């Protein structure tokens, strides 16, 4: 608590000024003058000559006329007069709250209103004259603790040395000295005339708006060096000429704000989960109970994250490569990375894959989805993860890369690096219609199936055929029945495709002809008999993974920050895998009484079991036998499926080897038996799934059981920093466990608190140099200390298509959440979003070739509102 005291009043005499009706009390002081209170600094006093009328900003604020006056009583010690407010005609004694500074007949050099008011601190740790300290730091720590408790701030000031030894040291109040307002200039102070002439004279520099709390406070503590004793307090001035901060303001004092190691680590770790400094600060407020209990402000959190980016600076590429090098050494060379630079030494591309990703690819690498995502780092480099499907039907990341461009050269390099570490190519790789990928994949993966994303192709139909036509007609609905159907054979698809195009007079449309020529790249019917060819039909896995990664990264992240966030995303992805793997130990509830369902539950993961159970259930209730023929020890079952319009499927079962196949090819396309196979097995009284029908990729503990790559545990490291981190975690968990044990008992909590305080005091004595530099703290957080010389320069700013602002098309603008008005069409007689000019039935009724628009001369596709 701070105490307020008033100095004894000086002897004074009165001056009466009848023309002004003022009465002020001024005390004359000899040099050095007593410093004015804070209102003096904010009121803006100006000295005036004796011949001129007295001017006072306080009086001017009261709208009081300041005219000439004649004193009726004088003294060289003081002046007293009373102010009469002309508006209220009341006399007001302003000696307590007003102040003036004037020069009167060259006798009074500095005058003060209301006498001298001082504020003194009140704390059990208050310093005193004669107090001995072992060091200057110990003395400053004591004085700082006293000031923080009282509500003011202190700082180190001047010192005197003799032969390199500090013989005296001054600590002063933070409000000591005066503010330099000579060069202060706000934006509002710039005159319009000055801004107009700035083009000829030069631009007017806008300065930052700043404030100063200095008010010439004289409080201080002086230390003297005494032999054999240390440092003794020789002088202690505890009177402050300014009020102290109250309890609700004390946490804003700089002495009470500190980004401790706990706060720094919390803000740093929160950033790895894409939680900004302000959100991290608000979260800590919720944990501690109040903003004051956090120990810092939101600005302190933001400044700390700014310091991290400044620390990385031009060492960004060096730091991430050093990080990869350390990971490779600690993982027994199982962590793989490669990079390349341009002629000027700037990083252009980087690829990495850890051991877990390699083992996952060894089991689940039959199908890979490859797509790029943007705005994940400050350099606009393209992030390209290699995504697959694990045995729980979840996305799994095999490897990743950062590229400066999406071109043939970069894709060739990244695919070569992927093949180099993974040893074998995938059976199927799915991408979008990127021309560079289409040119590179057949060269690097000649034996792999390249499949184009169906969703990306179908999204182009409105722009190629017309938005209104695709939205209002039944063209897309009829075409989707043949495009998305996985049970159709090639002849059925081609016949259905041509029939729909002929119905809408689109058989000669050039873009549709091009898509039909590429049908073996994206139509499911052409992947029916390909191993795992039907597992992925779109790049939705990549789109979903890109969306997932974007929850952890920001477009302003450095490469070091990006990889830190990438590790957090991968850790969460793998933790979900471990959780699902742990759930496989539980046995699900059966829906049938068939023994083969129990056998399926014992082999498959729970996610795949639910899919297999759906097939078993359909085999029980929706299948019927059309014909059964046995020849050459092979049983041929003709099974009618009610779910597919009573279509008949043929199942061939070898009675000698239990080899089985179905004309729907679900087992080949996806990897688990179809309903037709389960029905045939039931007819043959086979109660267990044959081993040749069990795909390893869908089994429980698939990676641990079937991966040919041995798991090598990463070394925890033997350096002092690794031991410090490990021990710090153990201390934290022990502390949490101790609090949990006594959280319900107040007395026990008090006992723990007393013990912690005692431990803290002993630890402070044990640690000789607890303070680390800011650079060392940040380096320890990243685990990498940048070298003095930059060997690899950061990447240059890339200019890829996804790094720029996306252009919104007309169709998207028209559907921008606004309600569209339906109009009555004169042709179809329906209220819709079209009229008689663009009705889809217009061309059909008139039998006109309005849909057959001439091809452009340059051979390029044009965007039309009507279909071609």
C-alpha positions, 0 to 999 in steps of 0.5 A, a space after each residue: 500500500 502506498 502512503 500519501 503525505 504532505 510536506 510542512 507548509 512553508 512560511 508565506 504571505 498573502 497577495 491580493 489582486 482585486 482586479 483578478 479576484 485570485 488567491 494562489 499559494 506559492 512556495 519559493 524554493 532554492 536550486 535545485 528546485 522541488 519538482 512539480 507533481 504530474 499535473 505540472 508536466 501535463 498542463 504545459 506551463 509557460 514562464 512569462 516576463 514580469 511586465 506581461 500579465 500572468 498566464 496559467 494554463 490551469 486558469 485558462 482551462 477554467 476560463 478565468 480572465 488573467 488580467 493585471 493585478 497589484 499585490 497588497 502584501 508581499 514577502 520573499 517567501 510565498 504568494 497567496 491569492 484566491 481565484 474567482 470564477 467569473 461564470 459562477 461568481 464563487 471563490 475557489 481555493 485551487 491551491 490543492 489541485 492547480 499549479 503554475 510556473 512563473 517568473 515574477 520580478 526575477 526573484 521567484 524562479 519557480 513557483 508551486 501550487 498547493 505546497 509540496 505533496 509526496 507519496 511514499 511506499 509501504 512494504 516490509 522489504 523497504 530499504 534503509 540507510 546502512 543496509 548491506 548487500 553482497 552485490 549490486 544485483 542483490 540491492 537492485 532486486 530488493 529495491 525492485 521488489 519494494 517498488 513493485 509491491 508499492 506501485 512504482 518502477 525503478 531503473 538503474 542509473 549512473 555509477 562511479 568507478 575507480 580502477 575498474 571497481 564500482 564505488 557508487 551506484 544510483 537507482 532512481 525512480 522510472 519517472 526521474 528526469 524530464 520528457 524531451 518534447 522538443 522533437 515530438 510531432 504527431 500526425 495530427 500536428 502536420 499542417 495541410 500546407 506542409 503536406 502540400 509542399 512535401 512533394 517539392 521540399 520532401 516528404 514529411 516524416 511521420 513519427 510514432 506517437 509516444 508518451 512519457 511518464 517522467 516528471 522529475 521525481 527525486 526518489 532514489 537509492 544510492 549504494 557505496 562500496 565498503 571494503 569487506 562489507 560489500 555495498 551499503 545504502 548511503 542515501 535513500 530518498 523515498 518521497 515521490 512527487 507522483 501517485 503510485 499505481 493502485 492494485 488494479 494497475 500494478 500488473 502493468 508496471 514493467 517490474 511486474 511484467 516478465 515473460 518467464 520461461 513458463 510463459 515463453 514456452 507456452 507461447 512457443 508451443 501454442 504457436 505450433 498448434 496455430 494458436 496466436 500470442 493473443 489467444 495464448 494470453 487469453 487462454 492463460 488468463 482463463 487458467 490463472 483466473 485473472 489478467 493480473 495473475 498471468 504476469 505479462 500482457 498480450 503485447 509482451 506475448 506478441 513481442 516475444 513471437 516477434 523476437 522469434 521471427 527476428 532471431 530466425 531472420 536470414 538463418 531460416 534455411 540453415 536452421 531447418 537443414 541443421 534440424 534435419 541433420 540432427 534428426 538424421 544423426 539421432 535416428 540412426 540415419 533413418 530420417 531422410 532429407 534432400 535439398 537443392 539451391 539455385 546458383 545464388 545459394 537460395 534454397 529452392 526445394 526440400 524433401 523429407 521422410 521419417 521412419 514412421 512414414 517409410 514403414 507406413 508406405 511399406 504397407 499402405 503404399 499401394 495407392 498415393 494421392 498427390 496434390 499441392 497446397 499453398 499459403 503455408 509459409 512466408 515464401 509462398 513455397 508449394 507444400 506437397 505431401 504424399 498421402 495414403 489410406 491406412 488400415 483404419 480408412 484414415 489418411 496417412 502422410 508418407 513424406 512431404 516436400 516444399 517446392 518453389 515452382 510447380 513445373 516439370 523440373 521440380 516434380 521430376 526431382 521430388 518424385 525421384 527423391 520419393 522413389 529413392 527413399 521408398 524403394 518401390 513405386 505405388 500401384 496407383 497415383 492420383 492427381 489433378 489435371 496438372 500438365 507437369 505431373 501428367 508429363 513426369 509420372 509416366 517417366 518416373 513411375 512407368 508401371 504405376 497407374 496414373 488416375 485423374 481426380 474425377 471431382 476436378 474434372 466434373 467441376 469443369 462441366 459448368 464452365 465448359 457447357 454453361 452454368 444455367 444448362 448444368 443447373 437447370 437441365 437433367 444432363 449432369 444427373 443422367 451423366 453421373 449415373 454412368 460416370 460414378 457407377 463402379 459396377 458398370 463394365 466398359 461397354 455399359 459406360 460407353 453406351 450410357 455416355 453416348 446416349 446422354 450426349 446424343 439426347 442433349 445434342 452434345 456429341 460433337 462438343 470438343 471438350 467432351 470429346 477430349 474428356 472421353 479420350 481421357 476416360 481410361 484416366 478417370 472413369 471407374 469402369 476402367 479401373 475395375 480389374 486393377 489392384 486397389 484401383 478403386 480405393 481412391 477416385 478423387 484427390 479428396 484425401 489430399 484436399 482433406 489433408 491440406 485442410 488439416 495441415 492448414 489448421 496448424 500453419 500460417 502463410 507468414 510462417 518461416 520454414 523453421 516455424 512451418 516444420 515445427 507446426 508440421 511436426 505437431 500436425 503429424 504427431 496428432 495424426 499418428 496419435 489418432 492412429 494409435 488410439 484407433 489401434 488401441 480400440 481394435 483390442 475390443 470386440 464389436 457387437 455382431 449383427 448376424 449369427 454367422 461364424 464368418 462375421 466373427 472371423 472378420 471381426 478378429 482379422 480386420 480393424 474396426 473401421 474395415 470390419 464395419 464395411 465388411 459387416 455391411 457386405 455380410 448383412 447384404 449377403 444374408 438379406 438381399 442376394 438370391 441364387 439364379 444358377 449354380 454350376 459345378 465343373 472342373 472342381 470350380 463352382 460357378 454361382 450366378 447371384 442376383 443383387 437386389 441393390 443393383 436393379 436385380 443385376 446378376 453377378 458371377 462368382 467362381 469358387 475353386 473347391 480345391 484351393 478356395 480361390 474365389 473371384 467375382 465379376 463386380 471386382 470389389 475384392 480387386 478394387 478395394 481389398 475386401 470381399 464383396 457381398 456376392 462372395 460372402 453369399 457364395 461362401 455361405 452356400 458352400 458352408 465355409 465359415 472362415 474367410 480364406 487367407 487369400 482373401 485377407 489383404 494385409 493392409 486391412 489387418 489389425 497391427 498391419 504396420 507392426 506385423 507386415 512392414 519389412 522396415 525395422 523400427 529403430 527408436 530415436 535416440 533421446 540424446 545425451 547432450 546437456 540440453 536433451 537432459 535438461 528438457 527430459 528432466 524439466 518434463 519430469 519436474 512438471 509432471 511431478 508438480 502436477 501430480 503433487 497438486 492433484 494429490 492435495 487439491 481437495 485439502 486446504 491445509 495440505 495445499 498450504 503445506 505444499 505451498 510452503 514446501 515449494 517456497 522453501 525449495 525455490 529459495 534453495 534452488 535460487 542459491 544453487 543456480 549461480 547463473 539462472 539467466 539465459 540470453 534471449 537468443 539462447 532461449 530461442 535456440 533451445 526451443 528450436 533445438 538448433 543454434 544458427 551459425 554465425 555464417 549463412 551457408 544456405 540463403 532463405 528461399 526467394 519469394 515464389 509466385 505460384 498460382 495458389 500464392 496469389 489471391 484467387 479470382 472469383 468467377 461469375 458463377 461463384 459471384 452469382 451464388 454469393 449468398 444472395 437470394 436469386 429471384 425465380 422467373 416464369 419461363 414462357 417455354 417450360 412454364 415453370 418458375 426458375 432462374 432462367 427465362 425463354 432466352 436461355 431455357 434448356 428446353 428451347 433447343 429441344 422443342 424447336 429442334 434447332 442447333 442452338 447448342 452447336 456453337 462454332 469452334 473458336 479459331 484459335 482452338 481454345 475453349 470458351 466459356 458459354 452460358 449455353 451448352 455446345 
